[in-house]
Amino acid sequence: MTNNFNLVTIILTDITRNLLRVLLFTAVLISALAVILSAHHNRQLLIEKEKALQERDRLDVEWRNLILEQGALTEHNRIESLVMDQLDMYRPGPEEEVVVRVK
């Protein structure tokens, strides 16, 4: 038991004598851990950024496809042919036109 006590006493005496070195060593360790955590956080943010950019590209492609589809669906020739085929409608001639005047 006295050896353990002597060892503890020697360690505490050594720490108090070299307090500045112990504090600097502790600061170096804390700084190293901070660098590691910062690098890890940076990598996580880069991964999230890449995912967001991929999602943006996917949505951009989908948007372009929807614009093309909208253009195809609203084309006048297509609408006119659908109306003629499905509803049996036709464009009236000048003799069939009726002008309504609003007072």
Secondary structure, DSSP 8 states (H G I E B T S, - for coil): -HHHHHHHHHHHHHHHHTHHHHHHHHHHHHHHHHHHHHHHHHHHHHHHHHHHHHHHHHHHHHHHHHHHHHHHHT-HHHHHHHHHHHH------TTT-------
